[in-house]
Amino acid sequence: MIKRLIFTFILIFAFPLNSFSKSVPESFADLAEKLMPSVVNISTTQTVVTRSNPFPGFQFPPGSPFEDMFKEFGTPQERQTSALGSGFIIDAKGLVVTNNHVIQDAEDIIVRVNGDKEYEAKVIGADPLSDIAVLQLQTNEKFTPVKFGDSDKARIGDWVIAIGNPFGLGGTVTSGIISARNRSIGLSRYEDYIQTDASINSGNSGGPLFDMNGDVIGINTAILGRSGSIGIGFSIPANSAKIVIDQLIKFGETKRGWLGVRIQDVTKEIAEVEKLDKARGALVASVAENSPSDKAGVKAGDIILEFDGEQIQQMKELPIIVARTEVGKKVKVKIWRDKKEIEKTITLGRLETSEDFKVADQKQPSKETEIKELKIFVKKLSKEDIQSRNLPNQTTGLIITKIEKDSPLANSIEVNSIILEAQKKKIRSINDFTQILKQVLNSNQKTILLVIYNSQNQRRYIGIKLD
């Protein structure tokens, strides 16, 4: 009797467990064979102009004021550079989706389909903010398209496969699972990445991330680490991408909703002062004059709790939700003001035509900052620097603009080197670097390990002893 009860008990708890699990695929071969004709390899060419040294065999000392001046008198030389990426066909007439950074500034775009046929392509529309572009193959042939799935239904732990063109090898299939959702890594304005451990490498950019139904649930966009896949890749969710893609196809540009507010996180301390139940929402730091929010009566200090029926738990959620909302739509916005909830109706404007966008879109020269502890001056690496030095698009770091004679770096690093990492941590801002530097100076070791690109773009590890 006791054995029968134990057996019954085991069955009761075993069946629910099995009902939540899914079997491991025996093979991805059938799915890969079906999808491969819809995934393309993209190669681009671009002309880069450089100037040769007017005095061959002679170089000015690093940091010399004459170094940059005489570069202007060098002989202009043109050279062709090439880049590789991936994409996928979404229409039988040859519409291809890829990343903007794959085709940005390209003079010629060649798309290879099914491993052998090549076609020229033109850009239908591109959006740097979301890093998405749509191409049209220049042919009357018919192609096999893939369709988008519902990325909101994708769950952590679901099986996925990535198909693309890593390192120019083409037609490469990798598998893994969804490792995380809603990731933000500081690469673009609107980030809500799917994280996956399916191997993604250089050349996979713009390629599709498929679910087990063969539907595209993401566009592979970024990796962590330059030495290859380390099991952390990032994809733009299909639901967010599809809004941008549809606009690029229809208008050739994006039309994003615009509120006209600058926002910041709601901290625990702010929530306590405002008598809010917990730290949630987006705190309005300022309101642009004559913006949709200004006209609706939104004020600095308001906390936006809900936008068009969607609750805002974290500040970063609001720009993404607003951007995908139709321009001109009247939306209900719930606000926390004076320790109570109120509601405003806001008619959304268009981001791309706003003064805020025009100011933000202007190229701002990077400011030099002195790092007194090292006796050097640095500036943040810009998109223009990345293009002019032909660096990988996702490179981040600090350019060394000046080195004092008594700097601890004087005999090890030259001006125009780029600090990529410090103490094996990636450098995205000057603050990143100064914080790491302070930790080293406060330690007993007082040696900092840097990873740099030298002025010839060669990657080097440099150990610097600090006084």
MOCOR-V621967 format. One record per backbone hydrogen bond with DSSP energy under -0.5 kcal/mol. CO is the residue of the C=O (numbers start at 1). NH is the residue of the N-H. If there is no record, write none. Layout:
BEGIN
CO;NH  CO;NH
END
This chain:
BEGIN
1;5  2;6  3;7  4;8  5;9  6;10  7;11  8;12  9;13  10;14  11;15  12;16  13;17  14;18  15;19  16;20  17;20  17;21  18;21  28;32  29;33  30;34  31;35  32;36  35;38  35;39  36;39  38;89  39;114  40;87  41;112  42;85  43;110  44;83  45;107  45;108  46;48  46;81  48;50  48;79  50;77  55;58  61;64  64;67  64;68  65;69  66;70  67;71  68;72  69;72  70;73  71;74  75;52  77;50  79;48  81;46  83;44  85;42  87;40  88;97  89;146  91;94  91;95  92;143  94;137  95;90  95;91  96;135  97;88  98;133  99;102  99;103  100;103  100;104  103;106  108;45  109;121  110;43  110;112  111;113  111;119  112;41  113;116  113;117  117;113  119;111  120;138  122;124  122;136  125;134  127;131  127;132  129;190  132;127  133;98  134;124  134;125  135;96  136;122  137;139  143;145  147;216  149;151  150;153  151;154  155;158  158;178  160;176  161;210  162;174  163;208  164;172  165;168  166;169  172;164  174;162  176;160  177;179  177;197  178;157  180;195  183;193  189;191  192;182  193;183  193;195  194;235  195;179  195;180  196;233  201;204  202;167  203;165  204;207  205;86  207;220  208;163  208;210  209;217  209;218  210;161  211;214  215;211  215;217  216;149  217;238  218;209  218;220  219;236  220;206  222;234  232;224  233;196  234;221  234;222  235;194  236;219  237;241  238;242  239;243  240;244  241;245  242;246  243;247  244;248  245;249  246;250  247;251  247;252  247;253  248;252  256;351  258;349  259;293  260;288  262;285  262;286  264;283  265;267  267;271  268;272  269;273  270;274  271;276  272;275  278;280  281;266  282;304  283;264  283;285  284;301  286;262  288;291  291;295  292;296  293;297  293;298  294;297  299;302  302;284  302;304  303;305  303;336  304;282  305;312  306;334  307;310  309;311  310;307  311;313  312;281  314;317  314;318  315;318  315;319  316;320  317;321  318;322  319;323  320;324  322;257  322;325  323;257  326;329  329;331  329;348  331;346  332;308  333;344  334;305  334;306  335;337  335;342  336;303  337;340  340;337  342;335  344;333  344;346  346;331  346;348  348;328  349;258  349;351  350;353  351;354  354;358  355;359  356;360  357;361  358;362  359;362  362;364  363;365  369;378  370;372  371;374  371;375  371;376  374;409  375;404  376;371  377;401  377;402  378;369  379;399  382;386  383;387  384;388  385;389  386;391  387;390  392;395  397;381  398;419  399;379  399;401  400;416  402;377  404;407  407;410  409;412  409;413  414;417  417;400  417;419  418;420  418;453  419;398  420;427  421;451  422;425  425;422  426;428  429;433  430;434  431;435  432;436  433;437  434;438  435;439  436;440  437;441  438;442  440;443  440;446  446;466  448;450  448;464  449;423  450;462  451;420  451;421  452;454  452;460  453;418  454;457  458;454  460;452  462;450  462;464  464;448  464;466
END
